[in-house]
Amino acid sequence: MKLSERLDEIGRLIGRTPIVKLNRITASKAASIFMKLEYMNPGGSHKDRVAYYMLKEALNRGLRRGDHIIEISSGNTAISLAWISARLGLKATLIVEEETPKRKVEMLRLFNARVIRVKGEGEEEDPKFIKARELEEKLNGFFLNQFSNEANFKAHYETTAKEIIEEMNGEVDAFIMGIGTGGTITGVGRRLKEELGDDVKVIGVVPAGSIILHRKPIGEDVIEGLAKDIPMKYRGIYGKYNKYIDEVVEVSEREAIDMVKKVAGMEGFLLGPSTGAALTVALQLAEKMGSGKRIVTIAGDSGLPYMEKILRKI
C-alpha cells in the first residue's frame, strides 16, 4: 500500500467527535455550554487532526516511507505524530523541554520516537528551533513546525469548525478555546465568523502571565498546552490569524485545576487543565450572556495524563 493510501486510512479514524451539553455546572439563567470531546480521537487529543494535516502537506513536499520528521512538542502534538509515524513507517524525532516528565518521554519512545531534550529559552533564538533546523538539515528530514505550519490552521478550519457548525445546527454565539500554537482557535474562529457572522464571539484563554498578553512571561502559572513563554516571533499561525480572536483572557493554574475537579464531580467528564481553563472563562461568559445563548468549547484532551497534578493540592 502506498504511503498516501496509509495516511488516508489513518485520516478516516480522526474527527467526527461528539458534542455534549453541560447540564449541572451552569446556572439556570445562564447561557448553555457545549463541549466537543476531542479526546475521543485515536491519539487522545485534537492534535491528531493537526498531525494528519501536517503529514499530508509533507507528503506533497516529497515525504516517503522511512523519512525523518522533526517537531518541537512535549505534549499532544508529539503523541499524535508518534503514533501516526509508527503506523506509516516514518522516523519521528521530537524535541522536548529539558524538564519534560520522564513518563511522557517514555510514552513517546514506546512508539519508537527519538526524543531529544533541549534546555533553555531564548528571546532572539529559541534553542529548540535551532536544534530542529539543525536536525532537518542533518537528517534530510521534514521539520513540520506546528507553530507556523498552515496545515495546523487548515485542519481546524476544514474539519473541527465544520463539525461544530453541523452539530450545533449553525447556532453558536461564542467559541472559547485555549491558545497554544493558535491553530485551533483561529481555524475554528475564522470559519464560524465567515459562516455564522461576525457576531460570534471568539475568546482565547492563556495562563496568567502569558507572553501572549505580556512582553515576557510573568509568574509561575503554567497550564500544559497553553502559550506561556515561546517568543511571539515563532508563533506564525497566531500572528497571522489572531484578528479572528475578539478577546484573550488569563486564567490561573489553580482556577483551571479547580474547574477540572468541579466538572469531574458534577458532569462526569475528566478533562485536561487547558479545558478546565477554557471552561472557567466559559462559565463567566455564560453568566453575562444569559439564557438562550450557546457557547462552545473543546475538550482538547483527557485528564488522565495529568492526574498527579490534578490530585495534588495547589
Secondary structure, DSSP 8 states (H G I E B T S, - for coil): --HHHHHHHHHTTS----EEE--SSS-TTS-EEEEEEGGGSTTSBTHHHHHHHHHHHHHHTT--TT-EEEEE-SSHHHHHHHHHHHHHT-EEEEEEETT--HHHHHHHHHTT-EEEEE----SSS-HHHHHHHHHHHHHT-EE--TTT-HHHHHHIIIIIHHHHHHHTTT--SEEEEE-SSSHHHHHHHHHHHHHH-TTSEEEEEEETT-TTTSSS--SS---TTS-SSS-GGG-HHHHHHGGG--EEEEE-HHHHHHHHHHHHHHH---B-HHHHHHHHHHHHHHHHH-TT-EEEEEE-BBSGGGHHHHHS--
